[in-house]
Amino acid sequence: MTYNTIFYKNYRSFLYCIILMFLVGCASSKQKISKNTNTIISNSLLKNHFIGIKVYDPVSNKTIFEKNSTKYFTPASNTKIFTLYTALKLLPEYSPLLKYSIKDNITYIQGTGNPITLHPYFKDSTAIRFLKKQKNIALHLNNFTSDKFGGGWAWEDFDTYFSPERSAFPLYGNVLSIYKKGYLTTYPKYFNDSIQVTPFNFKRDLVKNTFYVNPNLNDTLEIPFKTGNTLTKALLEKVTTKKINISNIPITANKTTLYGIATDSIAQRMMYVSDNFLAEQLLVMASSTLSDTLNVNKAIKHILTTDLADLQQQPRWVDGSGLSRYNLFTPTSFVHVLNKMYHEVPRNRLLSLFPVGGESGTLKNWYKGNPTPYIYAKSGSLGNNYSLSGYLITKSGKTLIFSFMNNHFKTKTSDVKKEMQTVLELIRDTY
């Protein structure tokens, strides 16, 4: 027997042993995670409400643990994961600000739903600078066919910061920002004469833009204003000092798109602070890439029948933000979409879009690393519901995808988070 033959046989045996040890180790890890996770669930407050979990290894294509993973849950802001995926699939690198066409010395403008123009956070004025250069402007806003509010939104939230109206050409984030700096300061100043200082419970009149501010105001107050074509025209005229005409005729030919900031910048802000308005407008903007008609449902239907046609459990998906309790998703569906993004989006870019446990966004005070971050995920909260879905980095360096959903608990959300953190740390340290 030659030396090469002996070497080859020994090498093959050695490799077989390594593979066998790896498989046994994985099996052992899965068994330990399954046993200990079930023990935690059965001996903690998690046993008192409806939970669904799926943990998945995208490299080995194996499910590490699951419980009720194909059952439907109210996802709250976990819905934004589907919105993020839609934006990544449909929107270009730089976000479309508006569409325009110039004819007979008139610039015809059409909104795309882009939320950044004069937004309190972005304060982008690209569209305003463009409009200031035009001689005659005709603005078409009737291409927006969605309702201003999503189906199933709570009516009493009409004056709360997290529930601005959706629109074709948002300005100032569709909110009035008020803060006290020795005196009341407003953004935009257009509404200065519409503010009343009074200790009313509501912050705005139900049917008109009259705003109520408590005399003891300390923090910045953001109040959604009622949108409309006439108001959009007036706000643009004030900031551009241009006469603007409302046009009922959509742009049909020779359209040019004006682009704004990077789409990722909007998506990251949406994910980090769980911004409902940005989520809704990202879907509106995504629909603008399909046709001139701006409609949230159109974007949802398109992505579900194309890129997500292979979902095992098709969701009931009604808005971009997750404000609606009509939304129904399964943990398996979230893992499915997260897995698609894991394989389709470069790792550094992908992880930069998610809040980081112990470091940023809505996860800054939870799921801290030991010592490095191990959770990159999106949380979702509604009354009696809390979910978390995203990516988990184990101590062995593996990346796992997970969705952990909790519905119908009556205890404090912070107590639920503590138990979830125990489970996630177990997975981190075991697999």
TORDREN-234024 format. One record per residue (C-alpha): x, y, z; residue number from 0. Coordinates in Angstrom, 1 decimal. Each point is the difference from the previous one (the first is absolute). Example, Ala and Ser with C-alpha at 12.3 -4.5 7.8 and 13.67 -1.06 7.14 Angstrom:
PT:12.3:-4.5:7.8:0
PT:1.4:3.4:-0.7:1
***
This chain:
PT:0.0:0.0:0.0:0
PT:1.5:3.3:-1.1:1
PT:0.5:3.0:2.3:2
PT:-2.6:2.1:-1.9:3
PT:-2.6:-2.8:0.4:4
PT:0.6:-0.2:3.7:5
PT:-0.1:3.8:0.4:6
PT:-3.2:0.3:-2.0:7
PT:-1.8:-2.7:2.1:8
PT:1.2:1.6:3.3:9
PT:-1.0:3.5:-1.3:10
PT:-3.5:-1.3:-1.0:11
PT:-0.4:-1.7:3.4:12
PT:1.1:3.2:1.8:13
PT:-2.4:2.1:-2.1:14
PT:-2.9:-2.4:0.7:15
PT:0.7:0.3:3.8:16
PT:0.0:3.8:-0.2:17
PT:-3.3:0.0:-1.9:18
PT:-1.5:-2.5:2.4:19
PT:1.1:2.0:3.1:20
PT:-1.5:3.1:-1.6:21
PT:-3.3:-1.7:-0.6:22
PT:-0.1:-1.5:3.5:23
PT:0.9:3.4:1.4:24
PT:-2.8:1.7:-1.9:25
PT:-2.5:-2.6:1.0:26
PT:1.1:0.3:3.6:27
PT:-0.3:3.8:-0.2:28
PT:-3.5:-0.2:-1.5:29
PT:-1.1:-2.5:2.7:30
PT:1.4:2.2:2.8:31
PT:-1.7:3.1:-1.4:32
PT:-3.3:-1.8:-0.5:33
PT:0.0:-1.5:3.5:34
PT:1.1:3.2:1.8:35
PT:-2.2:2.3:-2.0:36
PT:-3.1:-2.1:0.7:37
PT:1.0:-0.1:3.7:38
PT:0.2:3.9:0.1:39
PT:-3.3:0.3:-1.8:40
PT:-1.8:-2.4:2.3:41
PT:1.4:1.5:3.2:42
PT:-0.4:3.7:-0.8:43
PT:-2.7:2.5:-0.7:44
PT:0.4:-0.9:-3.7:45
PT:-2.3:-3.0:0.6:46
PT:-2.9:2.3:0.8:47
PT:-0.4:1.5:-3.5:48
PT:0.2:-1.0:-3.7:49
PT:3.6:-0.2:-1.2:50
PT:1.6:-1.0:-3.3:51
PT:3.7:-0.6:-0.7:52
PT:2.1:-1.1:-2.9:53
PT:3.8:-0.1:0.0:54
PT:1.7:-0.9:-3.2:55
PT:3.6:-0.5:-1.3:56
PT:0.2:1.5:-3.5:57
PT:3.3:-1.8:-0.8:58
PT:-1.0:-3.5:0.9:59
PT:-3.6:0.7:-1.0:60
PT:-1.2:-1.6:3.3:61
PT:-2.6:1.1:2.5:62
PT:1.6:0.1:3.5:63
PT:-3.1:0.5:2.0:64
PT:-3.7:0.7:-0.7:65
PT:-3.2:0.3:1.9:66
PT:-3.3:1.1:-1.6:67
PT:2.1:1.3:-2.9:68
PT:-2.8:-0.4:-2.6:69
PT:-2.7:1.7:2.2:70
PT:-1.1:3.5:-0.8:71
PT:0.8:2.9:2.4:72
PT:-0.6:3.7:0.1:73
PT:3.5:1.2:-0.9:74
PT:-0.2:3.8:0.9:75
PT:3.2:1.7:-1.3:76
PT:1.5:-3.3:-1.1:77
PT:-2.1:0.8:-3.1:78
PT:2.8:2.5:-0.9:79
PT:2.2:-2.9:-0.9:80
PT:-2.3:-0.8:-2.9:81
PT:0.0:3.7:-0.9:82
PT:3.8:0.1:0.1:83
PT:0.1:-3.0:-2.4:84
PT:-2.4:1.7:-2.4:85
PT:2.1:3.2:0.0:86
PT:3.2:-1.9:-0.6:87
PT:-1.6:-1.9:-2.9:88
PT:-1.9:2.9:-1.7:89
PT:1.7:3.3:0.8:90
PT:3.3:1.2:-1.6:91
PT:3.1:0.9:1.9:92
PT:-1.1:3.6:0.2:93
PT:-3.6:0.7:0.9:94
PT:-2.3:1.5:-2.7:95
PT:-1.2:3.5:1.3:96
PT:-2.4:1.0:-2.8:97
PT:-0.7:-0.5:-3.6:98
PT:-0.2:3.0:-2.4:99
PT:-0.6:1.0:-3.6:100
PT:0.6:3.4:-1.6:101
PT:-2.3:1.1:-2.8:102
PT:-0.9:3.5:-1.3:103
PT:2.1:1.6:2.7:104
PT:-2.0:-1.8:2.8:105
PT:1.6:-2.6:2.3:106
PT:-2.5:-2.7:0.8:107
PT:0.8:-1.6:3.4:108
PT:-1.2:-3.3:1.4:109
PT:0.7:-1.5:3.5:110
PT:1.6:-3.4:0.6:111
PT:-0.8:-0.2:3.7:112
PT:3.6:0.8:1.0:113
PT:-0.2:1.1:3.7:114
PT:3.3:1.9:0.4:115
PT:-0.9:3.5:-1.4:116
PT:0.4:2.4:3.0:117
PT:-0.4:-3.0:2.4:118
PT:0.8:1.0:3.6:119
PT:2.9:-2.6:0.0:120
PT:1.3:0.1:-3.6:121
PT:-0.9:3.6:-0.7:122
PT:0.7:-0.7:-3.7:123
PT:-0.6:3.0:-2.4:124
PT:1.0:-1.6:-3.3:125
PT:-3.6:0.2:-1.3:126
PT:-0.4:3.5:1.2:127
PT:3.2:1.2:-1.7:128
PT:-1.2:-1.6:-3.2:129
PT:-3.4:1.6:0.2:130
PT:1.5:3.4:0.6:131
PT:1.7:-0.2:-3.4:132
PT:-3.2:-0.6:-1.9:133
PT:-2.0:2.9:-1.6:134
PT:-3.5:-1.5:0.0:135
PT:-1.0:-3.0:2.1:136
PT:-3.0:-2.3:-0.3:137
PT:-0.3:-2.5:2.8:138
PT:-1.9:-3.2:-0.4:139
PT:-0.9:-1.8:3.3:140
PT:-2.9:-2.2:-0.9:141
PT:2.2:-3.0:-0.9:142
PT:-0.2:-1.1:3.7:143
PT:-2.8:-2.5:0.3:144
PT:0.6:-1.5:3.5:145
PT:-1.9:1.1:3.0:146
PT:1.8:2.6:2.1:147
PT:-0.1:-2.5:2.9:148
PT:0.6:-3.7:-0.1:149
PT:-2.7:-2.5:0.5:150
PT:-0.5:-0.9:3.7:151
PT:1.9:3.0:1.4:152
PT:-1.4:1.3:3.2:153
PT:-2.1:3.2:-0.6:154
PT:1.1:1.6:3.3:155
PT:3.6:0.0:-1.2:156
PT:-0.8:2.7:-2.6:157
PT:1.9:2.7:2.0:158
PT:2.9:-2.2:1.2:159
PT:3.6:0.4:-1.4:160
PT:0.1:-3.6:-1.2:161
PT:-3.1:0.2:-2.3:162
PT:0.5:2.6:-2.7:163
PT:-2.1:-0.1:-3.1:164
PT:1.3:-1.6:-3.2:165
PT:0.2:2.2:-3.1:166
PT:1.4:0.4:-3.5:167
PT:2.3:2.9:0.8:168
PT:0.8:0.1:3.7:169
PT:1.5:3.2:1.5:170
PT:1.5:0.4:3.5:171
PT:-0.7:-3.7:0.7:172
PT:-3.7:0.9:0.0:173
PT:0.4:1.2:3.6:174
PT:0.1:3.3:1.8:175
PT:3.0:0.1:2.3:176
PT:-0.3:2.3:3.1:177
PT:2.6:0.6:2.7:178
PT:0.5:2.6:2.7:179
PT:3.1:2.1:-0.1:180
PT:-1.0:2.8:2.3:181
PT:-2.9:0.3:-2.4:182
PT:-1.9:-2.4:-2.2:183
PT:1.9:-0.9:-3.2:184
PT:-1.6:-1.8:-2.9:185
PT:1.1:-1.9:-3.1:186
PT:-1.5:1.0:-2.4:187
PT:-0.9:3.5:1.0:188
PT:-2.9:-0.1:-2.4:189
PT:-2.2:-1.3:2.9:190
PT:1.0:2.7:2.5:191
PT:-3.5:1.6:0.0:192
PT:-1.7:-3.4:0.4:193
PT:1.4:-0.8:3.5:194
PT:-1.9:0.4:3.2:195
PT:1.6:-0.3:3.4:196
PT:-2.4:-2.1:2.1:197
PT:0.1:-3.1:2.2:198
PT:-2.3:-2.0:-2.4:199
PT:0.5:-3.7:-0.1:200
PT:0.1:0.0:-3.8:201
PT:2.9:1.6:-1.8:202
PT:-2.0:0.9:-3.2:203
PT:-3.5:0.5:-1.1:204
PT:-1.5:-3.1:-1.5:205
PT:-1.0:1.6:-3.3:206
PT:2.2:3.0:-0.5:207
PT:3.5:1.3:0.6:208
PT:-0.5:1.7:3.3:209
PT:2.6:-1.1:2.5:210
PT:-0.1:-0.1:3.8:211
PT:3.2:0.4:2.1:212
PT:0.3:-0.4:3.7:213
PT:1.4:3.1:1.7:214
PT:2.5:-2.2:1.9:215
PT:1.5:-1.5:-3.1:216
PT:3.6:-1.2:0.6:217
PT:0.8:-2.5:-2.8:218
PT:-0.3:0.4:-3.7:219
PT:-3.5:-0.8:-1.1:220
PT:-0.8:-1.4:-3.4:221
PT:-3.6:0.2:-1.2:222
PT:-1.2:-1.4:-3.3:223
PT:-1.8:2.6:-2.1:224
PT:-2.9:-0.7:-2.4:225
PT:1.4:-0.3:-3.5:226
PT:-1.7:1.1:-3.2:227
PT:0.8:1.4:-3.4:228
PT:-0.8:3.6:1.0:229
PT:2.3:-0.2:3.0:230
PT:2.8:-1.6:-2.0:231
PT:-0.3:2.8:-2.5:232
PT:0.1:2.6:2.7:233
PT:3.0:-1.5:1.8:234
PT:2.0:-0.2:-3.2:235
PT:-0.9:3.5:-1.0:236
PT:1.2:1.3:3.3:237
PT:3.3:-1.8:0.0:238
PT:0.8:0.5:-3.8:239
PT:-1.6:3.5:-0.3:240
PT:-1.4:-1.3:-3.3:241
PT:-3.5:0.0:-1.3:242
PT:-1.1:-3.6:-0.3:243
PT:-3.1:-1.3:-1.9:244
PT:-1.8:-3.2:0.8:245
PT:-0.4:-2.3:-3.1:246
PT:-2.5:-2.8:-0.3:247
PT:1.9:-1.4:-3.0:248
PT:2.7:-2.6:0.7:249
PT:3.3:0.0:-1.8:250
PT:-0.3:-2.4:-2.8:251
PT:3.2:0.5:-2.1:252
PT:3.6:1.0:0.1:253
PT:0.2:-0.4:3.8:254
PT:3.3:0.6:1.8:255
PT:0.7:-1.1:3.5:256
PT:1.7:2.2:2.5:257
PT:1.9:-2.1:2.6:258
PT:0.7:0.8:3.7:259
PT:2.0:-1.6:2.8:260
PT:1.0:-3.7:0.1:261
PT:-2.9:-2.4:0.5:262
PT:2.0:-1.8:2.7:263
PT:0.1:3.2:2.0:264
PT:-3.8:0.1:0.2:265
PT:-0.2:-3.7:0.6:266
PT:2.5:0.1:2.8:267
PT:-1.8:2.8:1.8:268
PT:-3.2:-1.9:-0.4:269
PT:1.5:-3.1:1.6:270
PT:2.0:1.7:2.7:271
PT:-2.7:2.1:1.6:272
PT:-2.9:-2.1:-1.4:273
PT:-1.4:3.1:-1.9:274
PT:-3.5:-0.8:-1.2:275
PT:-0.2:2.9:-2.4:276
PT:3.2:-0.9:-1.8:277
PT:-1.2:-3.6:-0.3:278
PT:-3.3:1.0:-1.5:279
PT:1.6:2.4:-2.5:280
PT:2.7:-2.6:-1.0:281
PT:-2.9:-2.2:-1.2:282
PT:-1.6:2.9:-1.8:283
PT:3.3:0.9:-1.6:284
PT:0.6:-3.7:-1.0:285
PT:-3.4:0.1:-1.8:286
PT:1.2:3.0:-2.0:287
PT:2.6:-2.4:-1.7:288
PT:-2.9:-2.2:-1.3:289
PT:-2.2:2.8:-1.5:290
PT:-1.0:3.6:0.6:291
PT:-2.7:-1.1:2.4:292
PT:1.1:0.2:3.6:293
PT:-1.6:-2.7:2.0:294
PT:1.3:-2.0:3.0:295
PT:-2.1:-3.1:-0.8:296
PT:1.5:-0.1:-3.5:297
PT:3.5:-0.2:1.3:298
PT:-1.0:-2.7:2.5:299
PT:-1.8:-2.1:-2.6:300
PT:2.9:0.3:-2.4:301
PT:2.6:-1.2:2.4:302
PT:-2.2:-2.8:1.3:303
PT:-0.7:-1.4:-3.5:304
PT:3.6:0.3:-1.3:305
PT:3.0:-0.1:2.3:306
PT:-2.0:-1.4:2.9:307
PT:-2.3:-2.4:-1.9:308
PT:1.8:-2.9:1.6:309
PT:-1.1:0.9:3.6:310
PT:-1.4:-3.1:1.7:311
PT:-2.5:2.1:1.9:312
PT:-1.2:3.0:-1.9:313
PT:-0.5:2.8:2.5:314
PT:-2.9:2.4:0.5:315
PT:2.0:3.2:-0.6:316
PT:-1.9:3.3:-0.1:317
PT:2.5:2.8:0.8:318
PT:3.7:0.9:-0.1:319
PT:0.5:0.8:3.7:320
PT:-1.8:-2.8:2.0:321
PT:-2.4:2.5:1.7:322
PT:-2.9:-2.1:-1.1:323
PT:-1.2:-3.0:2.0:324
PT:-1.3:-1.4:-3.3:325
PT:3.5:-1.1:-0.8:326
PT:0.7:-3.7:0.4:327
PT:3.4:-1.7:-0.5:328
PT:1.7:-3.2:1.1:329
PT:3.5:-0.3:1.4:330
PT:0.8:-2.3:-2.9:331
PT:-0.9:2.8:-2.4:332
PT:2.3:2.5:1.7:333
PT:2.9:-2.5:0.0:334
PT:-0.7:-0.6:-3.7:335
PT:0.3:3.7:-0.9:336
PT:3.0:0.5:2.3:337
PT:1.7:-3.0:-1.7:338
PT:-0.7:1.5:-3.4:339
PT:1.7:3.3:1.1:340
PT:2.9:-2.0:1.5:341
PT:0.8:-1.6:-3.3:342
PT:-0.9:3.0:-2.3:343
PT:1.5:3.0:1.9:344
PT:3.7:0.5:0.9:345
PT:0.4:-0.8:3.7:346
PT:1.4:3.3:1.2:347
PT:-2.8:1.9:-1.8:348
PT:-2.7:-2.3:1.3:349
PT:1.1:0.1:3.6:350
PT:0.4:3.8:-0.1:351
PT:-3.8:0.3:-0.7:352
PT:-1.0:-1.7:3.2:353
PT:0.1:1.3:3.6:354
PT:2.9:-1.5:2.0:355
PT:-0.6:-1.6:3.4:356
PT:1.4:2.1:2.8:357
PT:1.2:2.7:-2.4:358
PT:-2.6:1.7:-2.3:359
PT:-3.6:0.8:-0.8:360
PT:-2.8:-1.8:1.8:361
PT:2.4:-2.7:1.3:362
PT:2.5:2.4:1.7:363
PT:-1.0:-1.1:3.5:364
PT:-0.6:-3.7:-0.8:365
PT:1.9:-3.1:-1.2:366
PT:3.4:1.3:0.8:367
PT:3.1:-1.8:-1.3:368
PT:2.5:-2.0:2.1:369
PT:2.0:2.0:-0.9:370
PT:-0.7:0.5:-3.7:371
PT:-3.6:0.4:-1.4:372
PT:-1.8:-3.2:-0.8:373
PT:-3.5:1.2:-1.0:374
PT:-0.9:2.0:-3.2:375
PT:-3.7:0.0:-0.1:376
PT:-3.3:1.9:-0.3:377
PT:-2.3:0.2:3.0:378
PT:-3.8:0.5:-0.2:379
PT:-2.3:1.2:2.8:380
PT:-3.7:0.4:0.3:381
PT:-2.1:-0.2:3.2:382
PT:0.4:-3.6:1.3:383
PT:2.3:-1.0:-2.9:384
PT:3.8:0.0:-0.4:385
PT:2.1:-1.6:-2.8:386
PT:3.6:0.0:-1.0:387
PT:1.3:-1.4:-3.3:388
PT:3.5:0.2:-1.6:389
PT:3.5:-1.4:0.2:390
PT:1.8:-1.5:3.0:391
PT:3.8:-0.4:0.0:392
PT:1.1:-3.0:2.2:393
PT:3.2:-0.2:2.0:394
PT:1.3:-2.5:-2.5:395
PT:-0.3:2.6:-2.8:396
PT:-3.1:-1.4:-1.7:397
PT:-2.8:2.2:-1.2:398
PT:-3.5:-1.2:0.8:399
PT:-3.4:1.4:-1.2:400
PT:-2.8:0.1:2.6:401
PT:-3.5:1.2:0.6:402
PT:-1.4:0.1:3.5:403
PT:-3.6:1.2:0.2:404
PT:-2.2:0.6:3.1:405
PT:-3.7:0.7:-0.1:406
PT:-2.7:0.6:2.7:407
PT:2.1:0.3:3.1:408
PT:-1.3:2.1:3.0:409
PT:3.3:0.5:1.8:410
PT:2.5:2.8:-0.6:411
PT:1.8:0.0:-3.4:412
PT:3.3:0.4:1.8:413
PT:-0.6:-3.3:1.8:414
PT:-0.6:-1.8:-3.3:415
PT:3.2:1.5:-1.4:416
PT:2.0:-1.4:3.0:417
PT:-1.2:-3.5:-0.7:418
PT:0.7:0.4:-3.7:419
PT:3.5:1.2:0.7:420
PT:0.6:-3.1:2.1:421
PT:-1.0:-2.2:-2.9:422
PT:2.0:2.0:-2.6:423
PT:3.1:-0.1:2.2:424
PT:-0.3:-3.7:0.4:425
PT:0.0:-0.4:-3.8:426
PT:2.9:2.4:-0.3:427
PT:2.1:-2.0:2.5:428
PT:-1.0:-3.5:-1.1:429
PT:0.0:-0.2:-3.8:430
***
